[in-house]
């Protein structure tokens, strides 16, 4: 799980930037291809591969209120 800025620019923010550095540019390309144009809504999830990391997928979202976290949890429970 990666909590990023609303535009999912993974170069912004310490955690997203570190993730991008280790996983590789491919994940930013995948995020850009998998999201609709513009910003994502709070709690919306965009999936990328794990890139160079030893995981299958990375779930990218943006949160700034508790309602967004509840939405993310609900989406994971339904899968």
PyMOL commands that set and color helices and strands:
alter all, ss='L'
color gray80, all
select helices_A, chain A and resi 14-23+25-34+66-77
alter helices_A, ss='H'
color red, helices_A
select strands_A, chain A and resi 2-3+46-49+57-61
alter strands_A, ss='S'
color yellow, strands_A
deselect
rebuild
show_as cartoon
